[in-house]
Amino acid sequence: MKKLMPRDVRRIYWVIMIVGVIVALFGLPNENKALLIIGALIMIASIIFYYIFYRCPSCGRYLDRSTGQYCPYCGVNIDKK
Ligand SMILES: [Zn+2]
């Protein structure tokens, strides 16, 4: 499987998260519980996706909230292709 670059993981994470928020917001005005639950599940899925894939492409360690250009563990440039 092709490794996702941390930059792409962040981008995909935000896209999924925003979709979840939008779905939940559609459910709010008419208290559509199904939409609220689906929205919440999409948001949770985006967080799980982030935790699984937001890793250094070189050493494979989880990058946590690090948004820097370099891996804090092995120093590799994580934004480079
Ligand atoms: Zn690393």
PDB file of the backbone (N, CA, C, O) and the ligand in Angstrom, with CONECT records:
HET     ZN  A 101       1
ATOM      1  N   MET A   1       0.841  -1.203   0.000  1.00  0.00           N
ATOM      2  CA  MET A   1       0.000   0.000   0.000  1.00  0.00           C
ATOM      3  C   MET A   1       0.873   1.249   0.000  1.00  0.00           C
ATOM      4  O   MET A   1       1.858   1.340   0.732  1.00  0.00           O
ATOM      5  N   LYS A   2       0.495   2.191  -0.824  1.00  0.00           N
ATOM      6  CA  LYS A   2       1.246   3.449  -0.914  1.00  0.00           C
ATOM      7  C   LYS A   2       1.068   4.237   0.381  1.00  0.00           C
ATOM      8  O   LYS A   2      -0.042   4.381   0.893  1.00  0.00           O
ATOM      9  N   LYS A   3       2.189   4.743   0.897  1.00  0.00           N
ATOM     10  CA  LYS A   3       2.110   5.521   2.129  1.00  0.00           C
ATOM     11  C   LYS A   3       1.586   6.920   1.840  1.00  0.00           C
ATOM     12  O   LYS A   3       1.978   7.561   0.865  1.00  0.00           O
ATOM     13  N   LEU A   4       0.697   7.375   2.701  1.00  0.00           N
ATOM     14  CA  LEU A   4       0.183   8.736   2.569  1.00  0.00           C
ATOM     15  C   LEU A   4       1.170   9.698   3.207  1.00  0.00           C
ATOM     16  O   LEU A   4       1.704   9.438   4.285  1.00  0.00           O
ATOM     17  N   MET A   5       1.404  10.808   2.530  1.00  0.00           N
ATOM     18  CA  MET A   5       2.264  11.824   3.114  1.00  0.00           C
ATOM     19  C   MET A   5       1.500  12.553   4.218  1.00  0.00           C
ATOM     20  O   MET A   5       0.295  12.772   4.093  1.00  0.00           O
ATOM     21  N   PRO A   6       2.192  12.934   5.304  1.00  0.00           N
ATOM     22  CA  PRO A   6       1.520  13.610   6.420  1.00  0.00           C
ATOM     23  C   PRO A   6       0.707  14.821   5.969  1.00  0.00           C
ATOM     24  O   PRO A   6      -0.366  15.090   6.510  1.00  0.00           O
ATOM     25  N   ARG A   7       1.223  15.552   4.971  1.00  0.00           N
ATOM     26  CA  ARG A   7       0.513  16.716   4.456  1.00  0.00           C
ATOM     27  C   ARG A   7      -0.843  16.306   3.874  1.00  0.00           C
ATOM     28  O   ARG A   7      -1.848  16.982   4.094  1.00  0.00           O
ATOM     29  N   ASP A   8      -0.865  15.193   3.129  1.00  0.00           N
ATOM     30  CA  ASP A   8      -2.113  14.709   2.542  1.00  0.00           C
ATOM     31  C   ASP A   8      -3.063  14.207   3.617  1.00  0.00           C
ATOM     32  O   ASP A   8      -4.275  14.402   3.524  1.00  0.00           O
ATOM     33  N   VAL A   9      -2.504  13.553   4.649  1.00  0.00           N
ATOM     34  CA  VAL A   9      -3.339  13.037   5.747  1.00  0.00           C
ATOM     35  C   VAL A   9      -4.063  14.194   6.423  1.00  0.00           C
ATOM     36  O   VAL A   9      -5.255  14.100   6.714  1.00  0.00           O
ATOM     37  N   ARG A  10      -3.331  15.304   6.679  1.00  0.00           N
ATOM     38  CA  ARG A  10      -3.946  16.478   7.310  1.00  0.00           C
ATOM     39  C   ARG A  10      -5.075  17.016   6.447  1.00  0.00           C
ATOM     40  O   ARG A  10      -6.142  17.372   6.948  1.00  0.00           O
ATOM     41  N   ARG A  11      -4.825  17.070   5.128  1.00  0.00           N
ATOM     42  CA  ARG A  11      -5.818  17.606   4.202  1.00  0.00           C
ATOM     43  C   ARG A  11      -7.072  16.737   4.208  1.00  0.00           C
ATOM     44  O   ARG A  11      -8.187  17.247   4.320  1.00  0.00           O
ATOM     45  N   ILE A  12      -6.886  15.411   4.084  1.00  0.00           N
ATOM     46  CA  ILE A  12      -8.019  14.479   4.032  1.00  0.00           C
ATOM     47  C   ILE A  12      -8.777  14.516   5.361  1.00  0.00           C
ATOM     48  O   ILE A  12     -10.007  14.490   5.389  1.00  0.00           O
ATOM     49  N   TYR A  13      -8.012  14.579   6.471  1.00  0.00           N
ATOM     50  CA  TYR A  13      -8.621  14.649   7.803  1.00  0.00           C
ATOM     51  C   TYR A  13      -9.589  15.829   7.892  1.00  0.00           C
ATOM     52  O   TYR A  13     -10.715  15.676   8.366  1.00  0.00           O
ATOM     53  N   TRP A  14      -9.156  16.991   7.442  1.00  0.00           N
ATOM     54  CA  TRP A  14     -10.019  18.180   7.518  1.00  0.00           C
ATOM     55  C   TRP A  14     -11.234  18.052   6.607  1.00  0.00           C
ATOM     56  O   TRP A  14     -12.331  18.470   6.976  1.00  0.00           O
ATOM     57  N   VAL A  15     -11.048  17.474   5.417  1.00  0.00           N
ATOM     58  CA  VAL A  15     -12.171  17.308   4.493  1.00  0.00           C
ATOM     59  C   VAL A  15     -13.234  16.412   5.126  1.00  0.00           C
ATOM     60  O   VAL A  15     -14.419  16.744   5.106  1.00  0.00           O
ATOM     61  N   ILE A  16     -12.808  15.266   5.693  1.00  0.00           N
ATOM     62  CA  ILE A  16     -13.771  14.339   6.300  1.00  0.00           C
ATOM     63  C   ILE A  16     -14.455  15.024   7.491  1.00  0.00           C
ATOM     64  O   ILE A  16     -15.669  14.920   7.664  1.00  0.00           O
ATOM     65  N   MET A  17     -13.651  15.731   8.314  1.00  0.00           N
ATOM     66  CA  MET A  17     -14.183  16.405   9.487  1.00  0.00           C
ATOM     67  C   MET A  17     -15.250  17.430   9.103  1.00  0.00           C
ATOM     68  O   MET A  17     -16.306  17.501   9.732  1.00  0.00           O
ATOM     69  N   ILE A  18     -14.963  18.232   8.054  1.00  0.00           N
ATOM     70  CA  ILE A  18     -15.913  19.264   7.630  1.00  0.00           C
ATOM     71  C   ILE A  18     -17.191  18.624   7.092  1.00  0.00           C
ATOM     72  O   ILE A  18     -18.287  19.122   7.348  1.00  0.00           O
ATOM     73  N   VAL A  19     -17.057  17.522   6.346  1.00  0.00           N
ATOM     74  CA  VAL A  19     -18.239  16.803   5.854  1.00  0.00           C
ATOM     75  C   VAL A  19     -19.097  16.356   7.044  1.00  0.00           C
ATOM     76  O   VAL A  19     -20.321  16.486   7.014  1.00  0.00           O
ATOM     77  N   GLY A  20     -18.456  15.833   8.082  1.00  0.00           N
ATOM     78  CA  GLY A  20     -19.176  15.387   9.278  1.00  0.00           C
ATOM     79  C   GLY A  20     -19.914  16.537   9.949  1.00  0.00           C
ATOM     80  O   GLY A  20     -21.061  16.391  10.370  1.00  0.00           O
ATOM     81  N   VAL A  21     -19.240  17.687  10.045  1.00  0.00           N
ATOM     82  CA  VAL A  21     -19.857  18.863  10.675  1.00  0.00           C
ATOM     83  C   VAL A  21     -21.062  19.314   9.852  1.00  0.00           C
ATOM     84  O   VAL A  21     -22.111  19.642  10.406  1.00  0.00           O
ATOM     85  N   ILE A  22     -20.905  19.329   8.517  1.00  0.00           N
ATOM     86  CA  ILE A  22     -22.006  19.769   7.646  1.00  0.00           C
ATOM     87  C   ILE A  22     -23.211  18.838   7.799  1.00  0.00           C
ATOM     88  O   ILE A  22     -24.347  19.297   7.919  1.00  0.00           O
ATOM     89  N   VAL A  23     -22.952  17.518   7.795  1.00  0.00           N
ATOM     90  CA  VAL A  23     -24.041  16.542   7.942  1.00  0.00           C
ATOM     91  C   VAL A  23     -24.763  16.765   9.271  1.00  0.00           C
ATOM     92  O   VAL A  23     -25.993  16.754   9.325  1.00  0.00           O
ATOM     93  N   ALA A  24     -23.977  16.972  10.362  1.00  0.00           N
ATOM     94  CA  ALA A  24     -24.579  17.194  11.678  1.00  0.00           C
ATOM     95  C   ALA A  24     -25.385  18.492  11.687  1.00  0.00           C
ATOM     96  O   ALA A  24     -26.457  18.551  12.290  1.00  0.00           O
ATOM     97  N   LEU A  25     -24.876  19.533  11.021  1.00  0.00           N
ATOM     98  CA  LEU A  25     -25.574  20.820  10.989  1.00  0.00           C
ATOM     99  C   LEU A  25     -26.902  20.712  10.250  1.00  0.00           C
ATOM    100  O   LEU A  25     -27.865  21.397  10.595  1.00  0.00           O
ATOM    101  N   PHE A  26     -26.955  19.850   9.231  1.00  0.00           N
ATOM    102  CA  PHE A  26     -28.210  19.629   8.518  1.00  0.00           C
ATOM    103  C   PHE A  26     -29.231  18.963   9.436  1.00  0.00           C
ATOM    104  O   PHE A  26     -30.434  19.185   9.295  1.00  0.00           O
ATOM    105  N   GLY A  27     -28.758  18.156  10.366  1.00  0.00           N
ATOM    106  CA  GLY A  27     -29.662  17.454  11.275  1.00  0.00           C
ATOM    107  C   GLY A  27     -30.134  18.315  12.430  1.00  0.00           C
ATOM    108  O   GLY A  27     -31.154  18.011  13.048  1.00  0.00           O
ATOM    109  N   LEU A  28     -29.409  19.389  12.735  1.00  0.00           N
ATOM    110  CA  LEU A  28     -29.732  20.209  13.902  1.00  0.00           C
ATOM    111  C   LEU A  28     -31.103  20.901  13.858  1.00  0.00           C
ATOM    112  O   LEU A  28     -31.882  20.752  14.799  1.00  0.00           O
ATOM    113  N   PRO A  29     -31.423  21.660  12.783  1.00  0.00           N
ATOM    114  CA  PRO A  29     -32.653  22.472  12.800  1.00  0.00           C
ATOM    115  C   PRO A  29     -33.918  21.647  13.004  1.00  0.00           C
ATOM    116  O   PRO A  29     -34.827  22.082  13.712  1.00  0.00           O
ATOM    117  N   ASN A  30     -33.993  20.457  12.394  1.00  0.00           N
ATOM    118  CA  ASN A  30     -35.207  19.642  12.551  1.00  0.00           C
ATOM    119  C   ASN A  30     -34.963  18.454  13.469  1.00  0.00           C
ATOM    120  O   ASN A  30     -35.702  17.469  13.441  1.00  0.00           O
ATOM    121  N   GLU A  31     -33.911  18.560  14.285  1.00  0.00           N
ATOM    122  CA  GLU A  31     -33.560  17.519  15.257  1.00  0.00           C
ATOM    123  C   GLU A  31     -33.605  16.119  14.668  1.00  0.00           C
ATOM    124  O   GLU A  31     -34.155  15.184  15.250  1.00  0.00           O
ATOM    125  N   ASN A  32     -33.011  16.014  13.506  1.00  0.00           N
ATOM    126  CA  ASN A  32     -32.905  14.721  12.837  1.00  0.00           C
ATOM    127  C   ASN A  32     -31.780  13.921  13.493  1.00  0.00           C
ATOM    128  O   ASN A  32     -30.604  14.117  13.187  1.00  0.00           O
ATOM    129  N   LYS A  33     -32.158  13.014  14.401  1.00  0.00           N
ATOM    130  CA  LYS A  33     -31.155  12.290  15.191  1.00  0.00           C
ATOM    131  C   LYS A  33     -30.255  11.415  14.329  1.00  0.00           C
ATOM    132  O   LYS A  33     -29.067  11.263  14.613  1.00  0.00           O
ATOM    133  N   ALA A  34     -30.831  10.838  13.267  1.00  0.00           N
ATOM    134  CA  ALA A  34     -30.031   9.981  12.390  1.00  0.00           C
ATOM    135  C   ALA A  34     -28.893  10.784  11.768  1.00  0.00           C
ATOM    136  O   ALA A  34     -27.750  10.326  11.731  1.00  0.00           O
ATOM    137  N   LEU A  35     -29.213  11.997  11.274  1.00  0.00           N
ATOM    138  CA  LEU A  35     -28.178  12.829  10.661  1.00  0.00           C
ATOM    139  C   LEU A  35     -27.136  13.253  11.692  1.00  0.00           C
ATOM    140  O   LEU A  35     -25.944  13.295  11.387  1.00  0.00           O
ATOM    141  N   LEU A  36     -27.579  13.567  12.912  1.00  0.00           N
ATOM    142  CA  LEU A  36     -26.639  13.962  13.965  1.00  0.00           C
ATOM    143  C   LEU A  36     -25.679  12.822  14.283  1.00  0.00           C
ATOM    144  O   LEU A  36     -24.479  13.035  14.452  1.00  0.00           O
ATOM    145  N   ILE A  37     -26.224  11.610  14.361  1.00  0.00           N
ATOM    146  CA  ILE A  37     -25.386  10.451  14.678  1.00  0.00           C
ATOM    147  C   ILE A  37     -24.420  10.173  13.533  1.00  0.00           C
ATOM    148  O   ILE A  37     -23.241   9.903  13.763  1.00  0.00           O
ATOM    149  N   ILE A  38     -24.922  10.239  12.291  1.00  0.00           N
ATOM    150  CA  ILE A  38     -24.041  10.010  11.131  1.00  0.00           C
ATOM    151  C   ILE A  38     -22.934  11.068  11.106  1.00  0.00           C
ATOM    152  O   ILE A  38     -21.769  10.747  10.871  1.00  0.00           O
ATOM    153  N   GLY A  39     -23.304  12.332  11.350  1.00  0.00           N
ATOM    154  CA  GLY A  39     -22.304  13.403  11.392  1.00  0.00           C
ATOM    155  C   GLY A  39     -21.247  13.136  12.445  1.00  0.00           C
ATOM    156  O   GLY A  39     -20.054  13.313  12.196  1.00  0.00           O
ATOM    157  N   ALA A  40     -21.689  12.703  13.638  1.00  0.00           N
ATOM    158  CA  ALA A  40     -20.747  12.410  14.722  1.00  0.00           C
ATOM    159  C   ALA A  40     -19.843  11.236  14.346  1.00  0.00           C
ATOM    160  O   ALA A  40     -18.646  11.251  14.632  1.00  0.00           O
ATOM    161  N   LEU A  41     -20.423  10.219  13.701  1.00  0.00           N
ATOM    162  CA  LEU A  41     -19.623   9.050  13.294  1.00  0.00           C
ATOM    163  C   LEU A  41     -18.573   9.443  12.262  1.00  0.00           C
ATOM    164  O   LEU A  41     -17.440   8.964  12.304  1.00  0.00           O
ATOM    165  N   ILE A  42     -18.962  10.331  11.321  1.00  0.00           N
ATOM    166  CA  ILE A  42     -17.999  10.784  10.306  1.00  0.00           C
ATOM    167  C   ILE A  42     -16.858  11.541  10.994  1.00  0.00           C
ATOM    168  O   ILE A  42     -15.695  11.362  10.634  1.00  0.00           O
ATOM    169  N   MET A  43     -17.186  12.391  11.986  1.00  0.00           N
ATOM    170  CA  MET A  43     -16.152  13.137  12.707  1.00  0.00           C
ATOM    171  C   MET A  43     -15.217  12.182  13.453  1.00  0.00           C
ATOM    172  O   MET A  43     -13.999  12.365  13.447  1.00  0.00           O
ATOM    173  N   ILE A  44     -15.799  11.156  14.100  1.00  0.00           N
ATOM    174  CA  ILE A  44     -14.977  10.174  14.822  1.00  0.00           C
ATOM    175  C   ILE A  44     -14.092   9.415  13.836  1.00  0.00           C
ATOM    176  O   ILE A  44     -12.924   9.146  14.115  1.00  0.00           O
ATOM    177  N   ALA A  45     -14.671   9.069  12.659  1.00  0.00           N
ATOM    178  CA  ALA A  45     -13.904   8.346  11.643  1.00  0.00           C
ATOM    179  C   ALA A  45     -12.711   9.173  11.185  1.00  0.00           C
ATOM    180  O   ALA A  45     -11.627   8.635  10.959  1.00  0.00           O
ATOM    181  N   SER A  46     -12.912  10.491  11.048  1.00  0.00           N
ATOM    182  CA  SER A  46     -11.801  11.337  10.596  1.00  0.00           C
ATOM    183  C   SER A  46     -10.677  11.343  11.624  1.00  0.00           C
ATOM    184  O   SER A  46      -9.501  11.361  11.260  1.00  0.00           O
ATOM    185  N   ILE A  47     -11.036  11.327  12.918  1.00  0.00           N
ATOM    186  CA  ILE A  47     -10.015  11.319  13.972  1.00  0.00           C
ATOM    187  C   ILE A  47      -9.258   9.988  13.962  1.00  0.00           C
ATOM    188  O   ILE A  47      -8.037   9.956  14.111  1.00  0.00           O
ATOM    189  N   ILE A  48     -10.008   8.881  13.781  1.00  0.00           N
ATOM    190  CA  ILE A  48      -9.365   7.564  13.724  1.00  0.00           C
ATOM    191  C   ILE A  48      -8.419   7.500  12.528  1.00  0.00           C
ATOM    192  O   ILE A  48      -7.291   7.021  12.641  1.00  0.00           O
ATOM    193  N   PHE A  49      -8.893   7.991  11.377  1.00  0.00           N
ATOM    194  CA  PHE A  49      -8.065   8.039  10.171  1.00  0.00           C
ATOM    195  C   PHE A  49      -6.768   8.794  10.453  1.00  0.00           C
ATOM    196  O   PHE A  49      -5.686   8.348  10.072  1.00  0.00           O
ATOM    197  N   TYR A  50      -6.886   9.942  11.125  1.00  0.00           N
ATOM    198  CA  TYR A  50      -5.736  10.782  11.447  1.00  0.00           C
ATOM    199  C   TYR A  50      -4.735  10.018  12.310  1.00  0.00           C
ATOM    200  O   TYR A  50      -3.532  10.040  12.050  1.00  0.00           O
ATOM    201  N   TYR A  51      -5.248   9.337  13.347  1.00  0.00           N
ATOM    202  CA  TYR A  51      -4.356   8.617  14.257  1.00  0.00           C
ATOM    203  C   TYR A  51      -3.661   7.456  13.581  1.00  0.00           C
ATOM    204  O   TYR A  51      -2.521   7.127  13.910  1.00  0.00           O
ATOM    205  N   ILE A  52      -4.360   6.824  12.616  1.00  0.00           N
ATOM    206  CA  ILE A  52      -3.761   5.673  11.939  1.00  0.00           C
ATOM    207  C   ILE A  52      -2.708   6.116  10.928  1.00  0.00           C
ATOM    208  O   ILE A  52      -1.648   5.498  10.834  1.00  0.00           O
ATOM    209  N   PHE A  53      -2.987   7.178  10.172  1.00  0.00           N
ATOM    210  CA  PHE A  53      -2.139   7.505   9.029  1.00  0.00           C
ATOM    211  C   PHE A  53      -1.197   8.684   9.240  1.00  0.00           C
ATOM    212  O   PHE A  53      -0.294   8.897   8.431  1.00  0.00           O
ATOM    213  N   TYR A  54      -1.389   9.463  10.323  1.00  0.00           N
ATOM    214  CA  TYR A  54      -0.511  10.615  10.498  1.00  0.00           C
ATOM    215  C   TYR A  54       0.805  10.159  11.110  1.00  0.00           C
ATOM    216  O   TYR A  54       1.050  10.330  12.304  1.00  0.00           O
ATOM    217  N   ARG A  55       1.640   9.577  10.268  1.00  0.00           N
ATOM    218  CA  ARG A  55       2.905   9.010  10.719  1.00  0.00           C
ATOM    219  C   ARG A  55       4.039   9.458   9.808  1.00  0.00           C
ATOM    220  O   ARG A  55       3.832   9.837   8.655  1.00  0.00           O
ATOM    221  N   CYS A  56       5.234   9.401  10.363  1.00  0.00           N
ATOM    222  CA  CYS A  56       6.420   9.724   9.583  1.00  0.00           C
ATOM    223  C   CYS A  56       6.590   8.680   8.482  1.00  0.00           C
ATOM    224  O   CYS A  56       6.583   7.483   8.769  1.00  0.00           O
ATOM    225  N   PRO A  57       6.743   9.112   7.218  1.00  0.00           N
ATOM    226  CA  PRO A  57       6.909   8.145   6.118  1.00  0.00           C
ATOM    227  C   PRO A  57       8.236   7.395   6.198  1.00  0.00           C
ATOM    228  O   PRO A  57       8.415   6.368   5.544  1.00  0.00           O
ATOM    229  N   SER A  58       9.164   7.913   7.003  1.00  0.00           N
ATOM    230  CA  SER A  58      10.473   7.274   7.094  1.00  0.00           C
ATOM    231  C   SER A  58      10.567   6.289   8.258  1.00  0.00           C
ATOM    232  O   SER A  58      10.872   5.113   8.058  1.00  0.00           O
ATOM    233  N   CYS A  59      10.301   6.778   9.491  1.00  0.00           N
ATOM    234  CA  CYS A  59      10.465   5.896  10.649  1.00  0.00           C
ATOM    235  C   CYS A  59       9.140   5.317  11.132  1.00  0.00           C
ATOM    236  O   CYS A  59       9.135   4.410  11.965  1.00  0.00           O
ATOM    237  N   GLY A  60       7.996   5.831  10.617  1.00  0.00           N
ATOM    238  CA  GLY A  60       6.697   5.252  10.926  1.00  0.00           C
ATOM    239  C   GLY A  60       6.136   5.626  12.285  1.00  0.00           C
ATOM    240  O   GLY A  60       5.130   5.058  12.709  1.00  0.00           O
ATOM    241  N   ARG A  61       6.765   6.574  12.981  1.00  0.00           N
ATOM    242  CA  ARG A  61       6.255   6.952  14.300  1.00  0.00           C
ATOM    243  C   ARG A  61       5.148   7.988  14.178  1.00  0.00           C
ATOM    244  O   ARG A  61       5.140   8.826  13.276  1.00  0.00           O
ATOM    245  N   TYR A  62       4.218   7.900  15.114  1.00  0.00           N
ATOM    246  CA  TYR A  62       3.078   8.812  15.103  1.00  0.00           C
ATOM    247  C   TYR A  62       3.556  10.238  15.356  1.00  0.00           C
ATOM    248  O   TYR A  62       4.333  10.486  16.278  1.00  0.00           O
ATOM    249  N   LEU A  63       3.081  11.176  14.526  1.00  0.00           N
ATOM    250  CA  LEU A  63       3.597  12.541  14.577  1.00  0.00           C
ATOM    251  C   LEU A  63       2.804  13.446  15.522  1.00  0.00           C
ATOM    252  O   LEU A  63       3.144  14.617  15.687  1.00  0.00           O
ATOM    253  N   ASP A  64       1.753  12.911  16.141  1.00  0.00           N
ATOM    254  CA  ASP A  64       0.954  13.678  17.096  1.00  0.00           C
ATOM    255  C   ASP A  64       0.457  14.974  16.462  1.00  0.00           C
ATOM    256  O   ASP A  64      -0.018  14.962  15.326  1.00  0.00           O
ATOM    257  N   ARG A  65       0.559  16.080  17.174  1.00  0.00           N
ATOM    258  CA  ARG A  65       0.061  17.345  16.652  1.00  0.00           C
ATOM    259  C   ARG A  65       1.138  18.096  15.872  1.00  0.00           C
ATOM    260  O   ARG A  65       0.940  19.245  15.475  1.00  0.00           O
ATOM    261  N   SER A  66       2.250  17.456  15.661  1.00  0.00           N
ATOM    262  CA  SER A  66       3.348  18.114  14.968  1.00  0.00           C
ATOM    263  C   SER A  66       2.939  18.525  13.560  1.00  0.00           C
ATOM    264  O   SER A  66       2.473  17.698  12.776  1.00  0.00           O
ATOM    265  N   THR A  67       3.114  19.807  13.241  1.00  0.00           N
ATOM    266  CA  THR A  67       2.786  20.261  11.896  1.00  0.00           C
ATOM    267  C   THR A  67       4.043  20.789  11.200  1.00  0.00           C
ATOM    268  O   THR A  67       3.963  21.412  10.142  1.00  0.00           O
ATOM    269  N   GLY A  68       5.194  20.533  11.806  1.00  0.00           N
ATOM    270  CA  GLY A  68       6.448  21.002  11.243  1.00  0.00           C
ATOM    271  C   GLY A  68       6.818  20.250   9.973  1.00  0.00           C
ATOM    272  O   GLY A  68       6.178  19.273   9.587  1.00  0.00           O
ATOM    273  N   GLN A  69       7.854  20.735   9.353  1.00  0.00           N
ATOM    274  CA  GLN A  69       8.282  20.157   8.090  1.00  0.00           C
ATOM    275  C   GLN A  69       9.123  18.905   8.312  1.00  0.00           C
ATOM    276  O   GLN A  69       9.284  18.091   7.403  1.00  0.00           O
ATOM    277  N   TYR A  70       9.659  18.751   9.526  1.00  0.00           N
ATOM    278  CA  TYR A  70      10.567  17.643   9.779  1.00  0.00           C
ATOM    279  C   TYR A  70      10.027  16.733  10.880  1.00  0.00           C
ATOM    280  O   TYR A  70       9.376  17.186  11.821  1.00  0.00           O
ATOM    281  N   CYS A  71      10.314  15.439  10.737  1.00  0.00           N
ATOM    282  CA  CYS A  71       9.944  14.461  11.755  1.00  0.00           C
ATOM    283  C   CYS A  71      10.720  14.761  13.044  1.00  0.00           C
ATOM    284  O   CYS A  71      11.944  14.893  13.003  1.00  0.00           O
ATOM    285  N   PRO A  72      10.012  14.873  14.211  1.00  0.00           N
ATOM    286  CA  PRO A  72      10.724  15.163  15.456  1.00  0.00           C
ATOM    287  C   PRO A  72      11.576  13.990  15.945  1.00  0.00           C
ATOM    288  O   PRO A  72      12.384  14.152  16.859  1.00  0.00           O
ATOM    289  N   TYR A  73      11.400  12.806  15.342  1.00  0.00           N
ATOM    290  CA  TYR A  73      12.131  11.623  15.806  1.00  0.00           C
ATOM    291  C   TYR A  73      13.378  11.339  14.977  1.00  0.00           C
ATOM    292  O   TYR A  73      14.464  11.138  15.519  1.00  0.00           O
ATOM    293  N   CYS A  74      13.208  11.324  13.645  1.00  0.00           N
ATOM    294  CA  CYS A  74      14.363  10.973  12.814  1.00  0.00           C
ATOM    295  C   CYS A  74      14.833  12.146  11.963  1.00  0.00           C
ATOM    296  O   CYS A  74      15.854  12.034  11.285  1.00  0.00           O
ATOM    297  N   GLY A  75      14.104  13.284  11.981  1.00  0.00           N
ATOM    298  CA  GLY A  75      14.563  14.494  11.311  1.00  0.00           C
ATOM    299  C   GLY A  75      14.372  14.520   9.805  1.00  0.00           C
ATOM    300  O   GLY A  75      14.870  15.422   9.131  1.00  0.00           O
ATOM    301  N   VAL A  76      13.651  13.532   9.270  1.00  0.00           N
ATOM    302  CA  VAL A  76      13.446  13.496   7.829  1.00  0.00           C
ATOM    303  C   VAL A  76      12.411  14.564   7.435  1.00  0.00           C
ATOM    304  O   VAL A  76      11.508  14.886   8.207  1.00  0.00           O
ATOM    305  N   ASN A  77      12.561  15.098   6.231  1.00  0.00           N
ATOM    306  CA  ASN A  77      11.615  16.088   5.730  1.00  0.00           C
ATOM    307  C   ASN A  77      10.324  15.369   5.335  1.00  0.00           C
ATOM    308  O   ASN A  77      10.300  14.630   4.351  1.00  0.00           O
ATOM    309  N   ILE A  78       9.235  15.590   6.112  1.00  0.00           N
ATOM    310  CA  ILE A  78       8.012  14.829   5.881  1.00  0.00           C
ATOM    311  C   ILE A  78       7.126  15.450   4.816  1.00  0.00           C
ATOM    312  O   ILE A  78       6.133  14.847   4.412  1.00  0.00           O
ATOM    313  N   ASP A  79       7.467  16.639   4.359  1.00  0.00           N
ATOM    314  CA  ASP A  79       6.660  17.278   3.317  1.00  0.00           C
ATOM    315  C   ASP A  79       7.225  17.042   1.918  1.00  0.00           C
ATOM    316  O   ASP A  79       6.627  17.410   0.907  1.00  0.00           O
ATOM    317  N   LYS A  80       8.401  16.412   1.904  1.00  0.00           N
ATOM    318  CA  LYS A  80       9.026  16.149   0.616  1.00  0.00           C
ATOM    319  C   LYS A  80       8.383  14.933  -0.014  1.00  0.00           C
ATOM    320  O   LYS A  80       7.985  14.010   0.697  1.00  0.00           O
ATOM    321  N   LYS A  81       8.273  14.910  -1.349  1.00  0.00           N
ATOM    322  CA  LYS A  81       7.655  13.774  -2.014  1.00  0.00           C
ATOM    323  C   LYS A  81       8.603  12.586  -2.059  1.00  0.00           C
ATOM    324  O   LYS A  81       8.247  11.533  -2.587  1.00  0.00           O
TER     325      LYS A  81
HETATM  326 ZN    ZN A 101      10.665   9.902  11.370  1.00  0.00          ZN2+
END
